[in-house]
């Protein structure tokens, strides 16, 4: 394991020393972990797969072939299922023929064969209900429905293989959706008639420009209008601590007095930290400082090849424990409101569990935003998580020492191909229109890399093996458990989250033995969290659960909890205030005499690393 020495060696008395000089090192099981030294034969295999990955988008062809073979072989040996599919095909063909005939006679009264799913907005417009486009869309939806029947419900096929096969079939079918072609999309045809064809000319120019910018390493059009430190990440403050993995930012107070307990924020490291400090009007940091809190936040380094051996133990010790030491010292021993977002929330949960196990009572509360601790229902991301795919991913990362930003972006785009790929094809290239760049889109384009070792450990220990939820994850040589956490928890899920589905986030209730206040907010993984007061069309549901209360499953919880219009941020601020002491004078920015001098202005230096 790598032994990383912090630039600041201060230790809190009474902590248990672990491996590598850190009180909270994380020795993992050594099987399946990436190896630093490889033989010539292993290097040949890894190099070949790394080169191959450039043409497969990072997807293992062997893993996909295994899924397809499992499905095809079981289907070929299931004559009953085959007969059922033939029967369904016949019924669908008959329904479609009747529908087409009804449209020819009386199109206004023809009853549709199938309605698109609620999240499928491709055929929502009135133009799709007119001939011949209604016939085209119905034919496509019936075909899509039949393929769903063909790839599901086959006895013997593993759940993983069934999900991947269904997903792959949907991706292939979506390519041929009539909405994706100018001649079969009535809205594009109307736009072309209205603009005299100039929309297609603009669309071609947009396509050429996007290809040119991608080849030259530039970001999307309009990104130039957003600059970190100018109109992004503008909350004033100082970097008060830096090591090889993080910078710790302490934000300047905006009120005469503050709560004695500071808020310590751990964002995800898959993107830059400033999603929680976007523009001035939607910065969670600036909102919390305005409510009278002292706020600290971690800014992660963008790792390069030299960081290939940084692992989860380093992210825990350097990213959380060292930063927590600094926060405690600067605020003169006050307890801390810890807040984690996405992967940062998962890592913070591990740290909180280890601290609770070892009698470290520095956490006053724990807030987790769209963060998972049980990964059995982690959404469609699990489609890419199996032994074959992770071995392929290890070989991809072995070549460079990190997972590249483009490789991560491709996987996320596939998960939401209709929203992130085909809607862009229609809007940008067929309609000839450009969406206006906004701060959240600019942040989304500012991706980061992930070290070879850390990413492999994270995916295997948590996503694949679910070690944290099942009591096998070790910190300092001993297992940790979420049930050890006694600090009250504020838990937030988002309704349309494709990264951390809210049902999965909600599972914290099953593993915890403390007071949990669960909030379900409208929006997705990012937009649901960036939900400032005054944001239109926002709502949330909230219900607290005492530690000895009976468990309610997610659907039961939803049925019992009414929605409330507005932002959930004020609810969080009130909850934190109720768990805080009386206001005091703000602490200084840093503590130079104790080794935490202000190093530079926020947003620091790590955020500018490309």
C-alpha positions as CSV (number, residue, x, y, z in Angstrom):
1,X,0.0,0.0,0.0
2,X,1.2,3.5,-0.6
3,X,2.3,5.4,2.4
4,X,1.5,9.0,2.0
5,X,2.8,11.5,4.5
6,X,0.7,14.6,5.0
7,X,2.4,18.0,4.7
8,X,1.0,18.6,8.2
9,X,2.0,16.0,10.7
10,X,-0.1,17.1,13.7
11,X,-2.0,14.2,15.3
12,X,-4.8,14.4,17.8
13,X,-3.9,12.6,21.1
14,X,-5.7,9.4,21.8
15,X,-6.2,8.2,18.1
16,X,-5.3,4.7,17.1
17,X,-2.3,4.8,14.7
18,X,-2.8,2.9,11.5
19,X,-0.7,1.9,8.5
20,X,1.3,4.6,6.8
21,X,1.4,6.9,9.8
22,X,-2.4,7.8,9.5
23,X,-4.8,7.1,12.3
24,X,-7.4,6.0,9.7
25,X,-5.6,4.1,7.0
26,X,-7.8,1.6,5.1
27,X,-6.0,-1.8,4.5
28,X,-8.1,-3.5,1.8
29,X,-8.2,-7.2,0.8
30,X,-5.3,-7.7,-1.6
31,X,-7.0,-10.0,-4.0
32,X,-8.4,-8.1,-7.1
33,X,-6.5,-4.9,-6.2
34,X,-4.4,-3.3,-8.9
35,X,-0.8,-4.3,-8.8
36,X,2.0,-1.8,-9.1
37,X,4.6,-4.3,-10.5
38,X,3.7,-6.3,-13.6
39,X,5.5,-8.9,-15.7
40,X,6.2,-8.6,-19.3
41,X,3.4,-11.0,-20.1
42,X,1.0,-9.0,-17.9
43,X,2.1,-5.8,-19.5
44,X,1.4,-7.2,-22.9
45,X,-2.2,-8.2,-21.9
46,X,-2.8,-4.9,-20.2
47,X,-1.4,-2.8,-23.0
48,X,-3.5,-4.7,-25.6
49,X,-6.7,-4.1,-23.6
50,X,-5.9,-0.5,-23.0
51,X,-5.4,0.1,-26.8
52,X,-8.6,-1.9,-27.4
53,X,-10.6,0.3,-25.0
54,X,-10.0,3.3,-27.2
55,X,-12.3,1.7,-29.8
56,X,-14.9,0.2,-27.4
57,X,-15.6,3.4,-25.3
58,X,-14.2,1.6,-22.2
59,X,-16.7,-1.2,-22.4
60,X,-15.4,-4.7,-22.1
61,X,-16.4,-6.7,-25.3
62,X,-16.0,-9.9,-23.3
63,X,-18.4,-8.7,-20.6
64,X,-20.9,-7.7,-23.3
65,X,-20.4,-11.0,-25.1
66,X,-21.0,-12.9,-21.9
67,X,-24.3,-11.1,-21.3
68,X,-25.5,-11.7,-24.9
69,X,-24.5,-15.4,-24.8
70,X,-26.3,-15.9,-21.5
71,X,-29.5,-14.3,-22.9
72,X,-29.3,-15.9,-26.3
73,X,-28.5,-19.5,-25.1
74,X,-31.3,-19.4,-22.5
75,X,-33.8,-18.0,-25.0
76,X,-32.8,-20.6,-27.6
77,X,-33.6,-23.4,-25.0
78,X,-36.9,-21.8,-24.0
79,X,-39.5,-22.8,-26.7
80,X,-42.3,-21.6,-24.4
81,X,-40.8,-18.1,-24.3
82,X,-40.2,-18.2,-28.0
83,X,-43.9,-19.0,-28.6
84,X,-44.9,-16.2,-26.3
85,X,-42.8,-13.8,-28.3
86,X,-44.3,-15.0,-31.5
87,X,-47.7,-14.5,-30.1
88,X,-46.9,-11.0,-28.8
89,X,-45.4,-10.1,-32.2
90,X,-48.6,-11.2,-33.9
91,X,-50.9,-9.3,-31.5
92,X,-48.8,-6.2,-31.8
93,X,-48.8,-6.5,-35.6
94,X,-52.6,-6.8,-35.6
95,X,-53.0,-3.8,-33.2
96,X,-50.7,-1.8,-35.4
97,X,-52.6,-2.7,-38.6
98,X,-55.9,-1.7,-36.9
99,X,-54.4,1.5,-35.7
100,X,-53.0,2.4,-39.2
101,X,-56.4,1.6,-40.8
102,X,-58.2,3.8,-38.2
103,X,-55.8,6.6,-38.9
104,X,-56.5,6.4,-42.6
105,X,-60.3,6.6,-42.0
106,X,-60.6,8.9,-39.0
107,X,-57.2,10.0,-37.6
108,X,-58.6,12.2,-34.9
109,X,-60.4,9.3,-33.2
110,X,-57.8,6.5,-33.6
111,X,-56.9,5.1,-30.3
112,X,-53.1,4.7,-29.8
113,X,-51.6,1.2,-29.3
114,X,-49.1,2.2,-26.7
115,X,-48.1,5.4,-24.8
116,X,-44.5,6.3,-24.3
117,X,-43.0,6.0,-20.8
118,X,-43.4,9.2,-18.6
119,X,-39.7,10.0,-18.9
120,X,-39.7,9.6,-22.7
121,X,-40.4,13.0,-24.1
122,X,-39.6,12.3,-27.8
123,X,-43.1,12.0,-29.0
124,X,-44.9,14.4,-26.7
125,X,-45.7,17.2,-29.2
126,X,-49.1,17.5,-31.0
127,X,-47.3,17.0,-34.4
128,X,-46.6,13.4,-33.5
129,X,-50.3,12.7,-33.3
130,X,-50.9,13.5,-37.0
131,X,-50.5,11.1,-39.9
132,X,-48.0,9.7,-40.9
133,X,-45.9,10.6,-37.8
134,X,-48.3,9.0,-35.4
135,X,-47.9,5.7,-37.3
136,X,-44.2,6.0,-37.3
137,X,-44.0,6.7,-33.6
138,X,-46.4,3.9,-32.7
139,X,-44.4,1.4,-34.8
140,X,-41.3,2.4,-33.0
141,X,-42.8,2.1,-29.5
142,X,-44.4,-1.3,-30.3
143,X,-41.1,-2.5,-31.5
144,X,-39.4,-1.2,-28.4
145,X,-42.0,-2.8,-26.2
146,X,-41.5,-6.2,-28.0
147,X,-37.7,-6.1,-27.5
148,X,-38.2,-5.4,-23.8
149,X,-40.4,-8.5,-23.6
150,X,-37.7,-10.4,-25.6
151,X,-34.9,-9.5,-23.2
152,X,-36.6,-9.9,-19.9
153,X,-38.4,-12.7,-18.1
154,X,-36.2,-15.6,-19.4
155,X,-35.6,-18.2,-16.8
156,X,-31.9,-18.8,-15.9
157,X,-30.5,-15.5,-17.1
158,X,-28.7,-13.7,-14.4
159,X,-30.1,-10.3,-13.3
160,X,-26.9,-8.5,-14.3
161,X,-26.9,-10.0,-17.8
162,X,-30.6,-9.4,-18.3
163,X,-30.2,-5.7,-17.3
164,X,-27.2,-5.3,-19.6
165,X,-29.0,-7.0,-22.5
166,X,-32.1,-4.9,-22.1
167,X,-30.0,-1.7,-21.8
168,X,-28.0,-2.6,-24.9
169,X,-31.2,-3.4,-26.9
170,X,-32.6,-0.1,-25.9
171,X,-29.5,1.8,-27.0
172,X,-29.5,0.2,-30.4
173,X,-33.3,0.8,-30.9
174,X,-32.9,4.5,-29.8
175,X,-30.5,5.0,-32.8
176,X,-33.4,4.3,-35.2
177,X,-36.0,6.4,-33.4
178,X,-38.0,8.5,-36.0
179,X,-37.3,11.5,-33.8
180,X,-33.6,11.4,-34.8
181,X,-34.0,11.9,-38.5
182,X,-35.1,15.1,-40.3
183,X,-37.5,13.4,-42.7
184,X,-39.4,11.5,-40.0
185,X,-39.5,14.2,-37.3
186,X,-42.5,16.6,-37.9
187,X,-41.0,19.2,-35.6
188,X,-37.8,19.3,-37.6
189,X,-39.7,19.4,-40.8
190,X,-41.8,22.4,-39.6
191,X,-38.6,24.1,-38.5
192,X,-37.0,23.5,-41.9
193,X,-40.0,24.9,-43.7
194,X,-40.1,27.9,-41.4
195,X,-36.4,28.7,-41.8
196,X,-36.1,27.7,-45.5
197,X,-33.6,25.0,-44.6
198,X,-31.2,27.3,-42.8
199,X,-31.6,25.4,-39.6
200,X,-29.9,22.4,-41.3
201,X,-27.1,24.7,-42.4
202,X,-26.7,26.0,-38.9
203,X,-26.8,22.5,-37.6
204,X,-24.0,21.4,-39.9
205,X,-22.0,24.4,-38.7
206,X,-22.7,23.4,-35.1
207,X,-21.5,19.8,-35.8
208,X,-18.3,20.9,-37.5
209,X,-17.6,23.4,-34.6
210,X,-18.2,20.7,-32.0
211,X,-15.9,18.2,-33.7
212,X,-13.2,20.9,-34.1
213,X,-13.5,21.9,-30.4
214,X,-13.4,18.3,-29.2
215,X,-10.3,17.5,-31.3
216,X,-8.5,20.6,-30.0
217,X,-9.4,19.8,-26.4
218,X,-11.8,22.8,-26.0
219,X,-14.9,22.7,-23.9
220,X,-18.5,23.2,-25.3
221,X,-19.6,26.5,-26.9
222,X,-20.3,29.2,-24.4
223,X,-17.9,27.9,-21.8
224,X,-15.7,30.9,-22.2
225,X,-18.3,33.1,-20.5
226,X,-17.7,31.2,-17.2
227,X,-14.5,31.6,-15.2
228,X,-13.6,30.0,-11.9
229,X,-12.9,32.7,-9.4
230,X,-14.8,35.4,-11.5
231,X,-18.4,34.2,-11.9
232,X,-18.0,30.6,-10.6
233,X,-16.7,29.7,-7.1
234,X,-16.7,33.3,-6.0
235,X,-17.4,32.9,-2.2
236,X,-14.6,34.8,-0.5
237,X,-12.2,32.9,1.7
238,X,-8.7,31.5,2.2
239,X,-7.0,28.2,1.6
240,X,-5.9,27.4,5.1
241,X,-4.4,23.9,4.5
242,X,-2.9,22.0,1.6
243,X,-1.5,18.5,1.1
244,X,-0.8,16.4,-1.9
245,X,-4.5,15.6,-2.4
246,X,-6.6,18.5,-1.1
247,X,-6.8,22.2,-0.4
248,X,-9.0,23.2,2.5
249,X,-10.9,26.4,2.0
250,X,-12.2,28.4,5.0
251,X,-14.9,30.9,3.8
252,X,-15.1,34.4,5.2
253,X,-18.0,35.1,7.6
254,X,-20.8,37.4,6.4
255,X,-22.5,37.8,9.7
256,X,-21.3,39.5,12.9
257,X,-21.7,36.3,14.9
258,X,-21.6,32.6,13.9
259,X,-22.7,29.3,15.3
260,X,-19.8,27.8,17.3
261,X,-20.0,24.5,15.3
262,X,-18.5,24.9,11.8
263,X,-19.8,23.2,8.7
264,X,-17.2,20.9,7.0
265,X,-18.1,20.0,3.4
266,X,-16.7,17.0,1.5
267,X,-17.7,17.2,-2.2
268,X,-17.3,14.4,-4.7
269,X,-13.9,14.1,-6.4
270,X,-15.3,13.0,-9.7
271,X,-15.8,16.6,-10.6
272,X,-14.5,20.0,-9.3
273,X,-15.7,20.9,-5.8
274,X,-17.5,24.1,-6.7
275,X,-20.9,22.7,-7.6
276,X,-21.8,23.8,-4.0
277,X,-20.4,27.3,-4.8
278,X,-21.6,28.0,-8.3
279,X,-22.8,31.5,-9.0
280,X,-23.5,33.9,-6.2
281,X,-27.3,33.3,-6.4
282,X,-27.1,29.5,-6.2
283,X,-24.1,28.9,-3.9
284,X,-24.9,26.6,-1.0
285,X,-21.7,27.9,0.7
286,X,-22.8,31.6,0.5
287,X,-26.3,30.6,1.6
288,X,-24.9,28.9,4.7
289,X,-22.5,31.6,5.6
290,X,-25.4,34.1,5.3
291,X,-27.3,32.0,7.9
292,X,-24.5,32.5,10.4
293,X,-22.3,29.4,9.9
294,X,-18.5,29.1,9.5
295,X,-18.0,27.0,6.4
296,X,-15.0,24.9,5.3
297,X,-14.8,22.9,2.1
298,X,-12.4,20.4,0.5
299,X,-11.1,21.1,-3.0
300,X,-9.6,17.9,-4.5
301,X,-6.5,17.8,-6.6
302,X,-7.0,16.6,-10.2
303,X,-4.8,13.5,-10.1
304,X,-2.3,12.7,-12.8
305,X,-0.1,9.7,-13.5
306,X,2.1,10.4,-10.5
307,X,-0.9,9.8,-8.2
308,X,-1.7,6.3,-9.6
309,X,-1.2,4.6,-6.3
310,X,-3.3,6.9,-4.2
311,X,-6.1,4.7,-2.7
312,X,-9.2,4.9,-0.6
313,X,-7.0,5.0,2.5
314,X,-5.3,8.1,1.2
315,X,-8.6,9.8,0.4
316,X,-9.8,9.0,3.9
317,X,-6.7,10.1,5.8
318,X,-5.6,13.1,3.6
319,X,-9.0,14.1,2.3
320,X,-11.1,14.0,5.5
321,X,-9.1,13.3,8.7
322,X,-6.3,15.8,8.0
323,X,-8.8,18.4,7.0
324,X,-10.9,17.7,10.1
325,X,-7.9,18.2,12.3
326,X,-7.4,21.6,10.7
327,X,-11.0,22.6,11.1
328,X,-11.0,21.5,14.8
329,X,-7.8,23.5,15.4
330,X,-8.9,26.7,13.7
331,X,-12.3,26.7,15.5
332,X,-10.6,25.9,18.8
333,X,-12.0,22.4,19.4
334,X,-15.6,22.9,18.4
335,X,-17.6,20.0,17.3
336,X,-18.3,19.9,13.5
337,X,-21.3,19.6,11.3
338,X,-20.0,17.3,8.5
339,X,-21.6,17.4,5.1
340,X,-20.8,15.1,2.2
341,X,-22.1,15.1,-1.4
342,X,-22.2,12.1,-3.7
343,X,-18.8,10.1,-3.4
344,X,-17.8,12.6,-0.8
345,X,-20.8,11.6,1.3
346,X,-19.9,7.9,1.0
347,X,-16.3,8.6,2.1
348,X,-17.6,10.8,4.9
349,X,-19.9,7.9,6.1
350,X,-16.9,5.6,6.2
351,X,-15.0,8.2,8.3
352,X,-17.9,8.8,10.6
353,X,-18.3,5.1,11.2
354,X,-14.6,4.7,12.0
355,X,-14.7,7.7,14.3
356,X,-17.8,6.4,16.1
357,X,-16.1,3.0,16.5
358,X,-13.0,4.6,18.0
359,X,-14.8,7.0,20.3
360,X,-13.9,10.1,18.3
361,X,-16.9,12.3,19.0
362,X,-16.0,15.4,17.0
363,X,-19.0,15.1,14.7
364,X,-22.1,17.1,15.9
365,X,-24.2,16.1,12.9
366,X,-23.8,14.3,9.6
367,X,-25.5,15.5,6.4
368,X,-25.4,13.3,3.3
369,X,-26.5,14.7,-0.1
370,X,-27.3,12.1,-2.8
371,X,-24.8,9.7,-1.2
372,X,-25.0,5.9,-1.0
373,X,-23.8,3.5,1.6
374,X,-25.6,0.4,0.3
375,X,-25.0,-0.3,-3.4
376,X,-27.3,-3.2,-4.1
377,X,-29.7,-0.8,-5.9
378,X,-27.3,1.7,-7.3
379,X,-29.1,2.3,-10.5
380,X,-28.0,1.7,-14.1
381,X,-24.4,2.5,-13.1
382,X,-24.2,-1.1,-11.9
383,X,-24.6,-2.2,-15.5
384,X,-20.9,-1.4,-15.9
385,X,-19.9,-3.1,-12.6
386,X,-18.8,-6.8,-12.8
387,X,-15.5,-8.7,-12.5
388,X,-14.9,-8.7,-16.2
389,X,-15.7,-5.1,-16.7
390,X,-13.6,-4.0,-13.7
391,X,-10.6,-6.0,-14.9
392,X,-10.9,-4.3,-18.2
393,X,-11.2,-0.9,-16.5
394,X,-8.1,-1.7,-14.4
395,X,-6.2,-2.4,-17.6
396,X,-7.4,0.9,-19.1
397,X,-6.2,2.8,-16.1
398,X,-2.9,0.9,-15.9
399,X,-1.9,2.4,-19.2
400,X,-2.1,6.0,-17.9
401,X,-2.3,5.7,-14.2
402,X,-5.8,7.2,-14.0
403,X,-9.3,7.1,-15.5
404,X,-9.6,9.8,-18.0
405,X,-12.5,12.3,-18.0
406,X,-13.7,11.3,-21.5
407,X,-14.0,7.7,-20.4
408,X,-16.2,8.6,-17.5
409,X,-18.3,11.1,-19.5
410,X,-19.1,8.4,-22.1
411,X,-20.6,6.1,-19.5
412,X,-22.8,8.8,-18.0
413,X,-24.0,9.9,-21.5
414,X,-25.0,6.3,-22.3
415,X,-27.1,6.1,-19.1
416,X,-29.1,9.1,-20.3
417,X,-28.7,8.8,-24.0
418,X,-32.1,10.3,-24.9
419,X,-31.3,13.4,-22.8
420,X,-27.6,13.8,-23.3
421,X,-27.0,12.4,-26.9
422,X,-30.1,12.2,-29.1
423,X,-31.8,15.3,-27.8
424,X,-28.6,17.2,-28.6
425,X,-28.6,15.7,-32.1
426,X,-32.1,17.0,-32.6
427,X,-31.7,20.4,-31.0
428,X,-28.2,21.4,-32.1
429,X,-27.8,19.7,-35.4
430,X,-31.4,19.3,-36.9
431,X,-33.1,22.3,-35.4
432,X,-29.9,24.3,-35.7
433,X,-30.2,25.8,-32.2
434,X,-27.7,26.2,-29.4
435,X,-28.7,25.9,-25.7
436,X,-27.6,28.8,-23.6
437,X,-24.7,27.9,-21.4
438,X,-25.5,28.1,-17.7
439,X,-23.2,27.7,-14.6
440,X,-24.3,24.1,-13.9
441,X,-23.4,23.1,-17.5
442,X,-20.1,24.9,-17.2
443,X,-19.3,23.0,-14.0
444,X,-20.3,19.7,-15.7
445,X,-17.8,20.3,-18.4
446,X,-15.0,20.7,-15.8
447,X,-14.4,17.0,-15.1
448,X,-11.5,15.5,-13.2
449,X,-9.5,12.3,-13.5
450,X,-9.5,9.5,-10.9
451,X,-6.4,7.6,-9.7
452,X,-5.9,4.0,-10.8
453,X,-5.8,2.4,-7.3
454,X,-8.5,4.5,-5.7
455,X,-11.1,4.0,-8.5
456,X,-10.4,0.2,-8.6
457,X,-10.8,-0.1,-4.8
458,X,-13.9,2.0,-4.7
459,X,-15.7,0.1,-7.4
460,X,-14.7,-3.3,-6.1
461,X,-15.2,-2.7,-2.4
462,X,-18.4,-0.7,-2.6
463,X,-20.2,-1.2,-5.9
464,X,-19.2,-4.8,-6.6
465,X,-18.8,-6.4,-3.1
466,X,-21.0,-3.9,-1.1
467,X,-18.5,-4.3,1.8
468,X,-19.5,-1.2,3.7
469,X,-23.2,-2.2,4.0
470,X,-22.3,-5.8,4.8
471,X,-19.7,-5.1,7.5
472,X,-16.5,-6.1,5.6
473,X,-15.0,-2.6,4.9
474,X,-12.0,-2.1,7.1
475,X,-10.4,1.1,8.5
476,X,-7.3,0.8,10.6
477,X,-7.4,-3.0,10.2
478,X,-10.9,-3.4,11.7
479,X,-14.3,-3.4,10.1
480,X,-16.6,-0.3,10.3
481,X,-20.4,-0.2,10.5
482,X,-22.9,2.5,9.7
483,X,-24.8,1.3,12.8
484,X,-22.1,2.8,15.0
485,X,-22.9,6.3,14.0
486,X,-24.8,8.2,16.7
487,X,-24.7,11.7,15.4
488,X,-28.1,12.8,14.0
489,X,-28.3,12.5,10.2
490,X,-29.8,14.8,7.5
491,X,-30.2,12.6,4.4
492,X,-31.2,14.0,1.0
493,X,-32.2,12.1,-2.2
494,X,-33.4,13.5,-5.5
495,X,-36.4,12.2,-7.4
496,X,-34.7,11.8,-10.9
497,X,-31.2,10.7,-9.8
498,X,-29.6,8.3,-12.3
499,X,-26.3,8.3,-10.3
500,X,-27.6,7.7,-6.8
501,X,-31.2,6.7,-7.1
502,X,-33.2,7.9,-4.1
503,X,-34.4,4.4,-3.2
504,X,-30.7,3.5,-2.8
505,X,-29.9,6.6,-0.8
506,X,-32.9,5.9,1.5
507,X,-31.3,2.6,2.4
508,X,-29.2,4.4,5.0
509,X,-32.3,4.1,7.2
510,X,-31.9,0.3,7.2
511,X,-28.3,0.5,8.3
512,X,-28.4,3.3,10.8
513,X,-29.2,3.4,14.5
514,X,-29.6,7.1,15.0
515,X,-32.1,9.9,14.3
516,X,-32.5,10.3,10.5
517,X,-34.3,13.2,8.7
518,X,-34.9,12.1,5.1
519,X,-35.6,14.8,2.5
520,X,-36.6,13.9,-1.1
521,X,-36.3,16.8,-3.4
522,X,-37.3,17.4,-7.0
523,X,-34.7,17.4,-9.7
524,X,-31.8,15.1,-10.6
525,X,-28.4,14.3,-9.0
526,X,-27.0,17.8,-9.6
527,X,-29.9,20.1,-10.2
528,X,-31.8,18.7,-7.2
529,X,-29.0,19.6,-4.9
530,X,-28.4,23.0,-6.4
531,X,-31.9,24.1,-5.4
532,X,-31.6,27.6,-3.9
533,X,-34.6,29.5,-2.4
534,X,-36.6,31.2,-5.2
535,X,-35.7,28.6,-7.8
536,X,-39.0,28.0,-9.8
537,X,-40.7,24.6,-9.9
538,X,-39.0,23.1,-6.9
539,X,-40.6,21.0,-4.2
540,X,-39.5,18.5,-1.5
541,X,-40.8,16.0,1.0
542,X,-39.4,15.7,4.5
543,X,-40.0,13.3,7.4
544,X,-37.8,12.7,10.4
545,X,-37.3,9.2,11.9
546,X,-36.4,8.6,15.5
547,X,-33.8,5.9,16.2
548,X,-36.3,3.6,17.7
549,X,-39.1,4.2,15.1
550,X,-40.4,1.4,12.9
551,X,-39.0,1.1,9.4
552,X,-41.1,2.3,6.5
553,X,-40.0,1.3,3.0
554,X,-39.4,4.1,0.4
555,X,-42.8,3.7,-1.3
556,X,-44.6,3.8,2.0
557,X,-42.6,6.8,3.1
558,X,-43.5,8.5,-0.2
559,X,-47.2,7.8,0.3
560,X,-47.2,9.2,3.8
561,X,-45.2,12.3,3.1
562,X,-46.8,15.3,1.3
563,X,-44.8,17.5,-1.0
564,X,-43.9,21.1,0.0
565,X,-43.3,23.8,-2.6
566,X,-39.9,25.5,-2.5
567,X,-36.3,24.8,-1.7
568,X,-35.0,22.4,1.0
569,X,-32.0,24.6,1.8
570,X,-33.9,26.6,4.6
571,X,-34.9,23.3,6.1
572,X,-31.3,22.2,6.3
573,X,-30.2,25.5,7.8
574,X,-32.9,25.3,10.5
575,X,-32.0,21.7,11.3
576,X,-28.3,22.7,11.7
577,X,-29.2,25.7,13.8
578,X,-31.3,23.6,16.1
579,X,-28.3,21.3,16.6
580,X,-25.9,24.2,17.2
581,X,-24.9,26.3,20.2
582,X,-25.5,30.0,20.8
583,X,-23.8,32.4,18.3
584,X,-20.2,33.5,19.0
585,X,-17.6,35.7,17.4
586,X,-16.4,34.3,14.1
587,X,-13.0,32.5,14.2
588,X,-10.0,33.9,12.3
589,X,-9.3,32.7,8.8
590,X,-6.7,30.1,9.6
591,X,-4.4,29.7,12.6
592,X,-0.9,30.6,11.6
593,X,0.6,30.0,15.1
594,X,-0.7,26.5,15.0
595,X,0.5,25.6,11.5
596,X,-2.6,26.6,9.5
597,X,-1.6,29.9,7.9
598,X,-3.8,31.4,5.1
599,X,-1.9,30.2,2.0
600,X,-3.9,32.0,-0.7
601,X,-7.3,33.3,-1.6
602,X,-10.2,31.0,-2.4
603,X,-10.8,29.2,-4.7
604,X,-7.2,28.1,-4.3
605,X,-4.9,26.5,-6.9
606,X,-6.0,22.8,-7.2
607,X,-9.3,23.9,-8.8
608,X,-7.4,25.3,-11.8
609,X,-5.6,22.0,-12.6
610,X,-6.5,20.6,-16.0
